[in-house]
Amino acid sequence: MRLAMVGLGRMGMNMARRLIRGGHEVVAYNKTPGKVQEIEKEGAVPAYSLSEVAAKLVQPRIVWLMLPAGPPVDESVDELLGFLSVGDIVVDGGNSYYRNDIRHFKRLKEKGIDFVDVGVSGGIWGLRAGYCLMVGGEKRIFDYLEPIFKVLAPEDGYLYCGKSGAGHFVKMIHNGIEYGMMQAYGEGFEILKSSPYGEEIALLDVAHMWNRGSVIRSWLLELAEEAFKKDPNLSSVKGYVEDSGEGRWTVQQVVDAGISAPIITLSLFQRFRSRKEETFTDKVLAALRNEFGGHAVVSTSGEGHLKGGAPKKK
């Protein structure tokens, strides 16, 4: 299939690469021309505007957005309305709020254009391991796009979740759970480090051992192991932890639904607190975000941000 990838950031660039390697034709566009030229060398069709994106696609045109949530997505949808036709498809694969999906779905539907929301998990490792895809929208469009999902995801790694907004809703809850898991790991390692055995216990060795048969083994713990391997005491990482919109939206859903989710809620509040005072727990959280998503972390040297490195062997 031929589709456009709009947004060639940490996720979009590698998703374009995986699609090309999987036999799909990719029209690539990014506001920074250098990234377009980079992926062109790997087989993508270059485009330098959304109008050029539309012109280089065949109907039904498929435009996959990998953009920051909020205004960048809104502005791109607005602009695309001037270039797309009845039967074309817009896919939002960023971390958008599910209520915005419903708004975009309705607006595009009035023009005969289909809209699909896809929650994407996999971070900077997705090129090699595949991306977990949570899809919302009309089932017939999901079925039509399934060859794309099959290439992007590992086996059994994509799911039709339901009507418009369902994909990003499931991804929102996914990230809320992630917050809680990361918080628990961070607190556990801080307890170890501050214990009477803290001088004797190597956190790298503990993480490595726990990943060998323990009931708390996980990919996040593997990433903690990688972080401790690079910096045993995380001395180069400042415990300043950002939060994505999804964590806040999950807690808002908790309030709206009137249910109890104290772990996820407190894990969000702990991130707020990290920006005022630092703990080793926060250092672990910051390091984990850097490992799985390439999210910049604040350096303790005061020299700005440390960026994520290339994925290591899994």
C-alpha positions in Angstrom: 0.0 0.0 0.0 1.0 3.6 -0.4 0.6 6.0 2.5 2.1 9.2 3.8 3.9 9.5 7.1 3.6 13.1 8.4 6.0 13.8 11.3 9.4 12.1 11.3 10.3 12.4 15.0 11.5 9.6 17.3 8.5 7.4 16.4 7.5 8.5 12.9 10.9 8.1 11.3 11.3 4.5 12.5 7.7 3.7 11.7 8.4 4.9 8.1 11.5 2.7 8.0 9.6 -0.4 9.2 6.9 0.2 6.6 9.4 0.6 3.8 11.2 -2.5 4.8 7.9 -4.3 5.0 7.1 -3.5 1.3 4.9 -0.5 1.6 5.4 2.8 -0.3 5.9 5.7 2.0 5.5 9.4 1.2 7.4 11.2 3.9 6.9 14.7 5.1 8.4 16.7 8.0 8.7 20.4 8.7 12.4 19.9 8.9 13.5 19.0 5.3 16.7 17.3 6.5 14.6 14.4 7.9 12.8 14.0 4.7 16.0 13.8 2.8 17.3 11.3 5.3 14.4 8.8 4.8 14.4 9.5 1.0 17.8 7.7 0.9 16.1 4.7 2.4 13.4 4.5 -0.2 10.7 7.0 0.8 9.1 9.4 -1.6 9.9 12.9 -0.4 7.3 15.6 0.1 7.8 19.1 1.4 4.3 20.3 2.1 0.9 18.7 2.9 -0.3 19.7 -0.6 2.6 17.7 -2.1 1.8 14.8 0.2 -1.8 14.7 -1.2 -0.5 15.0 -4.7 1.9 12.0 -4.4 -0.8 9.7 -3.0 -3.3 7.6 -4.9 -7.0 7.4 -3.8 -8.0 6.4 -1.4 -5.2 8.5 0.1 -3.9 7.4 3.5 -2.2 10.1 5.6 -0.7 8.9 8.9 0.0 11.7 11.4 2.8 11.2 14.0 2.6 14.7 15.5 2.5 16.1 19.1 -1.0 16.1 20.5 -3.1 19.3 20.4 -2.6 22.2 18.0 -0.1 20.4 15.6 -2.7 17.7 14.9 -5.6 20.2 14.7 -3.7 22.5 12.3 -2.7 19.5 10.1 -6.3 18.2 9.9 -7.5 21.7 9.0 -4.9 22.0 6.2 -5.5 18.5 4.9 -9.2 19.3 4.5 -8.2 21.4 1.6 -6.4 18.6 -0.2 -8.2 15.4 0.6 -11.4 13.9 -1.1 -14.2 11.6 -0.3 -13.0 8.2 0.7 -9.5 9.4 1.9 -8.3 8.3 5.3 -6.5 10.3 8.1 -4.8 8.3 10.8 -3.7 10.0 14.0 -1.0 7.9 15.6 0.2 10.4 18.1 -0.7 10.7 21.8 -3.9 12.6 21.3 -6.8 12.9 23.7 -9.6 10.6 22.8 -12.2 13.4 22.9 -10.3 15.2 20.2 -10.5 12.0 18.1 -14.2 12.1 18.3 -14.2 15.7 17.2 -11.9 15.1 14.2 -13.9 12.0 13.3 -17.2 13.9 13.1 -15.6 16.9 11.2 -13.9 14.7 8.6 -16.9 12.5 8.2 -19.0 15.5 7.1 -16.6 15.7 4.1 -16.7 12.0 3.4 -13.2 11.5 4.8 -12.5 8.7 7.3 -10.6 9.2 10.5 -8.8 6.5 12.6 -7.1 6.9 15.9 -4.2 4.6 16.7 -2.4 4.5 20.1 1.2 3.5 19.5 3.5 2.0 22.0 7.1 0.8 21.4 9.2 3.9 21.7 12.6 4.0 20.1 12.7 0.2 20.1 9.8 -0.2 17.8 11.8 -0.4 14.6 13.3 -3.6 15.7 10.7 -5.1 18.0 7.5 -3.7 16.4 4.9 -1.4 17.7 1.9 -2.2 19.8 -1.1 -0.6 18.1 -4.5 0.2 19.7 -7.0 1.2 16.9 -10.2 3.1 17.1 -12.7 4.1 14.3 -14.9 2.3 11.9 -14.2 -1.4 11.6 -14.3 -1.4 7.8 -11.5 1.1 7.8 -9.5 -0.9 10.3 -9.9 -3.9 8.0 -8.7 -1.9 5.0 -5.6 -0.7 6.9 -4.8 -4.0 8.4 -1.9 -4.8 6.0 -0.2 -1.6 7.4 -0.8 -2.7 11.0 0.6 -6.1 10.3 3.9 -4.7 9.2 4.2 -2.2 12.0 3.2 -4.6 14.9 4.7 -7.8 16.1 2.5 -10.9 16.0 -0.8 -10.3 17.9 0.5 -6.7 18.6 -2.4 -4.8 17.2 -6.1 -4.6 18.2 -9.3 -3.1 17.0 -10.6 -1.5 20.2 -13.9 0.0 19.0 -15.5 3.2 17.7 -13.8 6.5 17.3 -11.6 7.4 20.3 -11.3 3.9 21.6 -7.7 3.4 20.4 -6.4 6.5 22.1 -8.5 5.8 25.2 -6.9 2.3 25.6 -3.4 3.9 25.0 -4.3 6.5 27.7 -5.0 3.8 30.2 -1.8 2.0 29.1 0.2 5.0 29.9 -1.5 5.4 33.3 -0.5 1.8 34.2 3.0 2.6 33.0 3.2 5.5 35.4 2.3 3.3 38.3 4.8 0.6 37.3 7.6 3.0 36.9 6.9 4.6 40.2 7.0 1.2 42.0 10.3 0.4 40.4 11.7 3.8 41.3 10.6 3.5 44.9 11.9 0.0 45.2 15.4 0.9 44.0 15.5 3.9 46.3 14.6 1.7 49.3 17.5 -0.6 48.3 19.9 2.3 47.8 19.1 3.9 51.2 19.1 0.7 53.2 21.8 -0.7 55.6 22.9 -2.8 52.6 23.0 0.1 50.1 26.8 0.1 49.9 26.9 -3.6 49.2 24.0 -4.0 46.8 24.7 -3.2 43.1 21.4 -2.0 41.6 22.5 -3.2 38.2 23.0 -6.7 39.5 19.6 -6.6 41.3 17.8 -5.5 38.1 19.6 -8.2 36.1 18.7 -10.9 38.6 15.1 -9.9 38.9 14.7 -10.2 35.2 15.7 -13.9 35.4 12.5 -15.6 36.5 11.2 -13.1 39.0 7.4 -12.3 39.1 8.3 -8.6 38.7 10.4 -9.1 35.6 9.4 -6.8 32.7 10.7 -4.8 29.7 10.8 -1.7 32.0 13.0 -3.6 34.4 15.3 -4.5 31.5 15.5 -0.8 30.6 16.4 -0.1 34.3 19.2 -2.6 33.9 20.4 -0.8 30.8 20.3 2.6 32.6 22.3 1.2 35.6 24.8 -0.3 33.2 25.5 3.1 31.7 25.5 5.0 35.1 25.3 2.7 38.2 24.1 5.5 40.5 22.4 7.6 37.9 24.7 10.4 38.9 24.4 12.2 35.5 20.6 12.2 35.6 18.6 14.8 37.4 15.4 13.5 39.0 13.1 15.9 37.1 10.3 13.9 35.6 8.0 15.2 32.9 4.5 13.8 32.4 2.6 13.2 29.1 -0.9 14.4 28.6 -2.1 10.8 28.9 -1.3 10.6 32.6 -3.3 13.6 33.3 -6.2 12.5 31.1 -6.2 9.1 32.8 -6.6 10.7 36.2 -9.3 13.0 34.8 -11.1 9.9 33.6 -10.8 8.4 37.1 -12.5 11.6 38.5 -15.2 11.6 35.8 -16.0 7.9 36.4 -15.9 8.2 40.2 -13.6 5.2 40.7 -10.6 4.7 42.9 -7.2 4.5 41.2 -4.8 5.8 43.9 -1.6 4.3 42.5 -1.9 5.8 39.1 -3.1 9.1 40.5 -0.3 9.4 43.1 2.3 8.4 40.5 1.2 11.5 38.5 1.4 13.7 41.5 4.8 12.4 42.3 6.0 13.6 38.9 4.7 17.0 39.8 6.6 16.9 43.1 9.8 15.8 41.3 10.1 19.3 39.8 10.5 20.8 43.2 12.7 18.4 45.0 14.7 15.4 43.8 14.8 11.8 45.0 16.6 8.7 43.7 13.1 7.4 42.7 12.8 10.4 40.4 16.2 9.6 38.9 15.1 6.1 38.0 11.9 7.4 36.4 13.8 10.0 34.4 16.3 7.3 33.3 13.5 4.9 32.3 11.8 7.6 30.1 15.1 8.2 28.4 15.6 4.5 27.8 12.2 3.5 26.3 11.2 6.7 24.6 14.4 8.7 24.0 12.8 11.5 26.1 15.4 14.1 27.0 16.5 14.1 30.6 18.0 17.0 32.6 21.7 16.6 33.2 23.1 17.2 36.7 26.0 19.0 35.1 23.8 21.9 34.2 24.7 21.5 30.5 21.1 21.1 29.3 19.5 17.8 28.4 20.9 14.3 27.7 19.3 12.6 24.7 18.4 9.0 24.4 20.9 6.7 22.6 20.4 4.1 19.9 18.5 1.0 21.0 20.6 -1.8 22.4 20.2 -5.5 21.6 17.0 -6.8 23.1 
